[in-house]
Amino acid sequence: MKDTLGVLLAGGAGERLYPLTRDRAKPAVTFGGIYRIIDVTLSNCVNSDLRRVYILTQYKALSLNRHIREGWNIVAREMGEFVEVLPPMKRVSDQWYQGTADAVYQNIYSIGSEQPKHVLILSGDHIYKMNYGLMLRQHLDSAADVTLAVIDVDPDETYRYGVMDVDRNNQVIGFEEKPTFTKLRSPGNPTKVPASMGVYLFNTDVLIPILLKDAEDESSSHDFGKDIIPRMLDDYRVYAYNFVDENKKEALYWRDVGTLEAYYEANMDVVSISPVFNLYDEAWRIRTHQRQYPPAKFVFEEPGRTGTALDSIVSAGCIVSGGTVRFSILSPDVRVNSYSEVDASILFSHVNVGRHCRIRRAIIDRHVHIPEGTSIGYDPDSDREKYFVTESGITVVTRDYSLFENPRVTEDYFMSE
């Protein structure tokens, strides 16, 4: 991997994850209590011995930049290793990034300055465990110009992905971008369709001229799935790499958390007794930056007023003070007060739940105070008048939607009963 440069795309606006992306970049959204979404892909890089990574940012990147600076300054600069944020510089264009390929093209000088033999294009909003070194090994063995990571999906899901026609030798001979219907099927499983995971491994001497040519094409949308890959099939050796899952579960785990429903479900996947996505695997650690908080605390042992958390993740600094938490995720520094119930929900950091509250199937953004007696997730029509509710009934509460915003959170506020 020493001759490979990682380019992690983290600049999307994240409209489908709104309102969680109203004030932050999508890869900076909290995941699994203590992590950010981008930590999963960055951990894959480190675990794969990929130690040169550019992160391309664009929209609302302040918290993302700060997280990378504070939490990912772990590689050896003196050895030429780095995890570095590249903001839009408009060095070769007067436009903001017009697509995934254009984002890479606009940083073509930074990529060229590292002189890598291979460039690995990654996305900052996917949840999965993957050893990119295995993908590189197949790429070299097949003498490919570009290799696409592939996972089989159901035919009724193809509208969400770029899907491809793959022969018995894993060479890609056809590609369709998000078709509503396709006759393509996996050579190994005729009930499935090979779908792109948004992970592309290019030879640098192939990638650079292709990006230059695409930049000059006014008809192009400058996207890898829509433009670059389909146009390469006739003239280049394009291969598929079947996803090898380091999550070590019966079913392969890869999730695009670009929507609120997908994001919610991925978080719930880490909560179960035998987590579908395992955060506790010492052989494949997911790392992050954590601020210093005291240990989690559970107080009161009285009938009807017992601090309890069942089948849940409770992060440092949390106090469950006479409330009950079930199948939920509490991020750092959350307070659940007496007689309140939190069920199947995700609470971001610095949330305070007042007494006698009922919260179900909700996502509560950071620094939100839930007033005493509030009910969320039990009456969708009522919730829609105050909060953001998805079609599947997940209620998202942000500071501007909440009934009361506490702009100044003090230590006494969180320690008070």
Secondary structure, DSSP 8 states (H G I E B T S, - for coil): -TTEEEEEEE----GGGTTTTSSS-GGGSEETTTEEHHHHHHHHHHHTT--EEEEEE-SS-HHHHHHHHHH---S-GGGT-EEEEE----SS-SS---SHHHHHHTTHHHHHHH--SEEEEEESSEEE---HHHHHHHHHHTT-SEEEEEEEE-GGGGGGSEEEEE-TTSBEEEEEES-SS----BTTBTTSEEEEEEEEEEEHHHHHHHHHHHHT-TT----IIIIIHHHHTTTS-EEEEE---TT-SSS--EEE--SHHHHHHHHHTTTSSS-SS-S--TTS------------EEE-EETTEE-EEES-EE-TT-EEES-EEES-EE-SS-EE-TT-EEES-EE-TT-EE-TT-EEESEEE-TT-EE-TT-EESS-HHHHHTTSEE-TT--EEE-TTTSS---S---HHHHH--
